[in-house]
Amino acid sequence: MKQKEGQNVKKLDVRGAKCPIPIIKAKKEMDSMAPGEQLEVLSTDPGSVPDFQGWVKVNKKAALTSQRTEKDETGRDVYVHLLERLS
């Protein structure tokens, strides 16, 4: 499942932060969102990939709809996690 058509996606930039900061900030943001809203998290921590996969298994209010890796303007890997608020 990808970004929903015509829907605003909130962005959370946690580049430079190490575990567990990306998860903590994402959870805080997700708690303020309505069901169906999406949050795109940008992280430079490679550990964020398995961290988000594990987090959504125990958090029944969030789904991980996609993960991808991009390069930023400096050539660093940026891990992009797309989350959706479930309930």
Contact map, one row per residue, 1 for C-alpha under 8 A:
111000000000000000000000000000000000000000000000000000000000000011000000000000000000000
111100000000000000000000000000000000000000000000000000000000000011000000000000000000000
111110101000000000000000000000000000010000000000000000000000000000000000000000000100000
011111100000000000000000000000000000000000000000000000000000000000000000000000000000000
001111100000000000000000000000000000000000000000000000000000000000000000000000000000000
000111110000000000000000000000000000000000000000000000000000000000000000000000000000000
001111111000000000000000000000000000100000000000000000000000000000000000000000000000000
000001111100000000000000000000000000110000000000000000000000000000000000000000000000000
001000111110000000000000000000000000111100000000000000000000000000000000000000000000000
000000011111000000000000000000000000011100000000000000000000000000000000000000000000000
000000001111100000000000000000000000001111000000000000000000000000000000000000000000000
000000000111110000000000010000000000001111000000000000000000000000000000000000000000000
000000000011111000000000000000000000000011100000000000000000000000000000000000000000000
000000000001111110001100000000000000000011110000000000000000000000000000000000000000000
000000000000111110000000000000000000000001111000000000000000000000000000000001000000000
000000000000011111000000000000000000000000111000000000000000000000000000000000000000000
000000000000011111101100000000000000000000111000000000000000000000000000000000000000000
000000000000000111111100000000000000000000001000000000000000000000000000000000000000000
000000000000000011111110000000000000000000001011001000000000000000000000000000000000000
000000000000000001111111000000000000000000000000000000000000000000000000000000000000000
000000000000010011111111100000000000000000000000000000000000000000000000000000000000000
000000000000010011111111110000000000000010100001000000000000000000000000000000000000000
000000000000000000111111111000000000000000000001001100100000000000000000000000000000000
000000000000000000011111111100000000000000000000000000000000000000000000000000000000000
000000000000000000001111111110000000000000000000000000000000000000000000000000000000000
000000000001000000000111111111000000001010000000000000000000000000000000000000000000000
000000000000000000000011111111100000000000000000000000000000000000000000000000000000000
000000000000000000000001111111110000000000000000000000000000000000000000000000000000000
000000000000000000000000111111111000000000000000000000000000000000000000000000000000000
000000000000000000000000011111111000001000000000000000000000010000000000000000000000100
000000000000000000000000001111111000000000000000000000000000000000000000000000000000000
000000000000000000000000000111111100000000000000000000000000000000000000000000000000000
000000000000000000000000000011111110100000000000000000000000000000000000000000000000100
000000000000000000000000000000011111100000000000000000000000000000000000000000000000101
000000000000000000000000000000001111100000000000000000000000000000000000000000000001111
000000000000000000000000000000000111110000000000000000000000000000000000000000000001111
000000111000000000000000000000001111111000000000000000000000000000000000000000000001100
001000011100000000000000000000000001111100000000000000000000000000000000000000000111100
000000001111000000000000010001000000111110000000000000000000000000000000000000000111000
000000001111000000000000000000000000011111000000000000000000000000000000000000011110000
000000000011110000000100010000000000001111100000000000000000000000000000000000111110000
000000000011111000000000000000000000000111110000000000000000000000000000000001111000000
000000000000111110000100000000000000000011111101000000000000000000000000000001110000000
000000000000011110000000000000000000000001111100000000000000000000000000000111100000000
000000000000001111100000000000000000000000111111000000000000000000000000000001100000000
000000000000000000000000000000000000000000111111100000000000000000000000000000100000000
000000000000000000100000000000000000000000001111111000000000000000000000000000000000000
000000000000000000100110000000000000000000101111111100000000000000000000000000100000000
000000000000000000000000000000000000000000000111111110000000000000100000000000101000000
000000000000000000000000000000000000000000000011111111000000000000000000000000000000000
000000000000000000100010000000000000000000000011111111100000000000000000000000000000000
000000000000000000000010000000000000000000000001111111110000000100000000000000001000000
000000000000000000000000000000000000000000000000111111111000000100000000000000000000000
000000000000000000000000000000000000000000000000011111111100000000000000000000000000000
000000000000000000000010000000000000000000000000001111111110000000000000000000000000000
000000000000000000000000000000000000000000000000000111111111011100000000000000000000000
000000000000000000000000000000000000000000000000000011111111000000000000000000000000000
000000000000000000000000000000000000000000000000000001111111000000000000000000000000000
000000000000000000000000000000000000000000000000000000111111110000000000000000000000000
000000000000000000000000000000000000000000000000000000011111111000000000000000000000011
000000000000000000000000000000000000000000000000000000000011111000000000000000000000111
000000000000000000000000000001000000000000000000000000010011111100000000000000000011111
000000000000000000000000000000000000000000000000000000010001111110000000000000000011110
000000000000000000000000000000000000000000000000000110010000011111100000000000001111000
110000000000000000000000000000000000000000000000000000000000001111100000000000001111000
110000000000000000000000000000000000000000000000000000000000000111110000000000001110000
000000000000000000000000000000000000000000000000100000000000000111111000000000111100000
000000000000000000000000000000000000000000000000000000000000000001111100000000111000000
000000000000000000000000000000000000000000000000000000000000000000111110000011110000000
000000000000000000000000000000000000000000000000000000000000000000011111000011110000000
000000000000000000000000000000000000000000000000000000000000000000001111111111000000000
000000000000000000000000000000000000000000000000000000000000000000000111111111000000000
000000000000000000000000000000000000000000000000000000000000000000000011111100000000000
000000000000000000000000000000000000000000000000000000000000000000000011111100000000000
000000000000000000000000000000000000000000000000000000000000000000000011111110000000000
000000000000000000000000000000000000000000010000000000000000000000000011111111000000000
000000000000000000000000000000000000000000010000000000000000000000001111001111100000000
000000000000001000000000000000000000000001111000000000000000000000001111000111110000000
000000000000000000000000000000000000000011111101100000000000000000111100000011111000000
000000000000000000000000000000000000000111100000000000000000000000111100000001111100000
000000000000000000000000000000000000000111000000100100000000000111110000000000111110000
001000000000000000000000000000000000011110000000000000000000000111100000000000011111000
000000000000000000000000000000000000011110000000000000000000011111000000000000001111100
000000000000000000000000000000000011111000000000000000000000011110000000000000000111110
000000000000000000000000000001001111110000000000000000000000111000000000000000000011111
000000000000000000000000000000000011000000000000000000000001111000000000000000000001111
000000000000000000000000000000000111000000000000000000000001110000000000000000000000111
